[in-house]
Each structure stands twice: as C-alpha cells, then as structure tokens.
Amino acid sequence: MSIEELEAQYLIHRMEPGEMVLSFDCADADLNDFILNAAPDYGKALLSVTYVLASRESPDKVVGFCSLANDRVSLSDFESSTEFNRFRRQQGFPQAKRLKSYPAVKVCRLGVDLSMKSQGAGTMLLNFVKTSFTVDNKAGCRFITVDAYIDAIPFYEKNGFSPLSSDDEEAKYTRTMYFDLNDIA
C-alpha cells in the first residue's frame, strides 16, 4: 500500500487523556503492553506523548502508534570527544554552533499491528514525526533518535536513520540511531 493510500484510509492523532486502545498486537509483548496499558499514564505524567494510527472509518481500530519524548545528542553518547567532533563536522555545524549537546526528539516506542506489517504504516508514523518537527516545530529540534531493536535496524535505515556512534556496534538488543531533520528542513 502506498503512503498516499494509507493517508486516505488512516489518520494519526494524539492520544487523549483517558483514551484507551482495546486491541493491538504487534507480536512484541512490551510494545503491546505499553499501548494497551501504560501509554495514558506516561502521557498523564508528562513523560511521553503517544500518537496512534487509526482507521478513518473505525477510529477505535488502532493499527500503529509511536510514543515520543524529549532527548538530546550529546558528547556522552560517543566513545570519545574525537568521535563527537567528527559527528558535528558531518552535520555541518559551524564552529560557533559547536555545543556539548543538540536537541532531539526520541521515538521511545513504535509498533505496527500485525494486520498492517510491511504496508507502510511504520514509515507513515515516522514521516509524521519528521513533519511535526520540521513544519510545525514548537521548539528547537535537530535530530530524531531511537534505540532500535536489532531486527528493526533495516527498517530505520530504509527511513533515513543512521547509527549514532560506534560504541554499541556489538549490542545484543538495541542500537542507538538518529535522523538529521536538517536533511529535509
């Protein structure tokens, strides 16, 4: 299914306080539990904001979600200051903008229901995040970050994400990745 077809059939909206998702299965118990039980509490505690992808015809039919929180890309994310400086040069920051950290938004959780796997729903959610922080940005935000499950790395790479540093190359469960919003701004 193309992104245009998805956008015609599905809508992304911010999960409202008290809103509950009654049915969702992405084959990952942690992600399922989050959207079914924990997302409203995280929103209420101002720890994250969750957006759901739901059918336009049946808004209670959630087929995907992403949860976002503030983050930063900083010197402490890298093995050495040399690696951090190399990263800053690659991003084209002028000398005057060489800070110890740069603002980011973190994709804390992203899940797509099994009924929509490999149909573009995850890409639609990431495009929503990219657009939200380039077109309607409410605060400075240069990067999108994610601690990608190892088996999800190809999905994030397909969507323009790169490994943040080399210090987690041998990680067993997740790898920190980033997307530079300046590439589309």
C-alpha atoms as one frame of an Amber mdcrd trajectory, in Angstrom:
protein
   0.000   0.000   0.000   1.383   3.438  -0.874   1.703   6.210   1.717  -0.983
   8.160  -0.175  -3.399   5.203   0.080  -2.594   4.832   3.783  -3.247   8.529
   4.396  -6.629   8.198   2.657  -7.677   5.297   4.904  -5.890   6.084   8.181
  -5.414   9.095  10.417  -2.774   9.861  13.055  -3.947  11.606  16.191  -2.541
  12.408  19.611  -3.784  10.012  22.255  -6.071  11.965  24.556  -6.142  11.638
  28.367  -8.302   8.675  29.267  -8.263   7.290  25.722  -7.716   3.541  25.727
  -6.622   1.180  22.989  -8.651  -2.001  23.390  -6.982  -4.265  20.860  -3.459
  -4.279  19.444  -0.903  -6.971  18.603   2.465  -6.284  17.029   3.986  -9.581
  18.252   6.077  -7.757  20.881   4.746  -8.132  24.430   6.459  -4.958  25.718
   5.084  -2.760  22.920   1.624  -4.329  23.202   1.574  -3.755  26.964   2.656
  -0.150  26.548  -0.109   0.853  24.127  -2.797  -1.241  25.838  -1.965  -0.294
  29.436   0.781   2.253  30.034   0.580   4.973  27.350  -2.156   7.022  29.098
  -0.189   7.030  32.367   3.006   8.135  30.605   1.075  10.972  28.985  -0.548
  11.999  32.259   2.866  12.058  33.974   4.249  14.173  31.059   6.874  11.513
  30.279   5.862  10.940  26.676   3.213  11.767  24.102   1.689   8.913  22.133
   0.245   9.202  18.651  -1.956   6.474  17.226  -2.608   5.487  13.632  -6.265
   4.517  13.337  -8.776   3.750  10.636 -10.750   6.793   9.429 -13.874   4.598
   9.272 -13.353   2.980  12.688 -11.281   5.346  14.855 -11.135   2.779  17.658
  -9.240   0.384  15.334  -5.614   1.284  16.117  -3.108  -0.218  13.680   0.042
   1.589  14.800   1.472   4.003  17.322   4.565   5.924  18.284   5.484   7.441
  21.610   7.748  10.497  21.724   9.827  12.212  24.416  12.493  14.890  24.544
  16.067  13.782  24.039  19.450  15.138  23.089  22.521  14.070  21.180  25.490
  14.815  23.403  29.159  14.221  23.971  28.310  11.421  26.425  26.712   9.424
  23.576  30.113   8.890  21.983  33.195   6.904  22.939  35.414   9.963  22.703
  35.327  13.683  22.082  37.080  12.978  18.764  34.144  10.832  17.619  31.681
  13.523  18.773  33.639  16.215  16.929  33.628  14.059  13.787  29.826  13.710
  14.136  29.419  17.503  14.494  31.551  18.137  11.397  29.472  15.618   9.407
  26.312  17.538  10.364  27.849  20.780   9.105  27.707  22.714  12.359  29.779
  25.892  12.085  32.438  26.391  14.747  30.197  28.870  16.619  27.479  26.193
  16.926  29.694  23.510  18.434  27.737  22.777  21.588  28.067  19.896  24.051
  24.583  18.687  23.143  21.930  19.215  20.477  18.139  18.982  20.876  16.351
  15.863  19.706  13.066  14.012  19.988  13.199  10.325  20.844  10.933   7.716
  19.337  10.523   5.808  22.596   8.246   3.134  21.176   6.870   2.422  17.737
   4.607  -0.500  16.962   2.549  -1.645  13.992  -0.244  -4.174  14.325   0.392
  -7.498  12.607  -2.531  -6.766  10.265  -0.556  -3.812   8.829   3.037  -5.129
   8.848   5.058  -4.266   5.729   2.331  -1.984   4.351   3.946   1.388   5.118
   2.306   2.139   8.466   5.638   2.443  10.305   7.004   4.743   7.609   3.828
   6.836   7.789   4.346   7.250  11.543   8.000   8.255  11.092   7.049  10.709
   8.322   4.503  12.206  10.727   7.252  12.721  13.326   9.611  14.212  10.740
   6.934  16.621   9.534   5.903  17.544  13.074   9.415  18.686  13.900  10.185
  20.487  10.647   6.887  22.097   9.596   5.129  22.725  12.926   8.119  22.657
  15.265   7.332  24.286  18.622  10.924  24.190  19.925  14.415  23.672  18.606
  14.873  20.083  17.499  17.618  18.960  15.150  17.510  15.163  15.443  15.151
  12.226  15.852  16.704   9.429  17.909  15.656   5.857  18.550  17.047   2.882
  20.424  16.227   0.487  17.589  15.749  -3.200  18.252  18.475  -5.056  16.343
  15.947  -6.676  13.992  14.357  -3.242  13.287  17.616  -1.596  12.170  16.928
  -2.247   8.430  13.520  -0.540   8.787  15.085   2.555  10.342  17.905   2.604
   7.775  15.286   2.448   4.995  13.714   5.522   6.603  16.957   7.518   6.614
  18.306   6.746  10.108  21.991   6.078  10.773  23.850   4.618  13.752  24.717
   7.415  16.169  28.094   6.108  17.246  30.253   3.037  17.045  30.186   2.264
  20.771  27.124  -0.005  20.503  28.040  -1.855  17.282  28.140  -5.164  19.162
  24.942  -4.543  21.141  22.664  -7.552  21.539  19.270  -5.838  21.834  19.229
  -2.221  20.636  21.331   0.235  18.678  21.047   4.000  19.029  20.221   5.598
  15.688  19.425   9.128  14.543  17.826  11.076  11.728  19.026  14.615  10.964
  15.958  16.810  10.428  18.152  19.324   8.638  18.234  16.880   5.733  14.581
  17.707   4.983  14.129  21.170   6.533
